[in-house]
Amino acid sequence: MTLDVSACCAPLAEETLPEAKALVLAEAFKALGDPVRLQLLSILATADAGEVCACDLVEPVGRSQPTVSHHLKVLRDAGLVTSERRGVNIWYAVVPEQLEALRGALRTSVRV
């Protein structure tokens, strides 16, 4: 009797991650290593208008305006969000392609 172990021992991913892409994704994941930044990204990703004024992000995360601005800068520097100045306010939006890249890096394909 021969045991078929191919299903239980199949690789979790279909291809390895190239170094250049790994460096970019690592910066994005590093930026998400803070609960406040995860909250901010979640708020932006679920915004009805697709963007949110920085002034409207202070209350939901319970942090001061300078702290929220710092966290938004980290997210922007990591390529996760974009910003646009409109008068005295700055509006933020998620970069969908970058979120999809993160999802793709985490996605596994399990062979049955």
Secondary structure, 3 states (H helix, E strand, C coil): CCCCCCCCCCCCCCCCCCHHHHHHHHHHHHHCCCHHHHHHHHHHHCCCCCCEEHHHCHHHHCCCHHHHHHHHHHHHHCCCEEEEEECCEEEEEECHHHHHHHHHHHCCCCCC
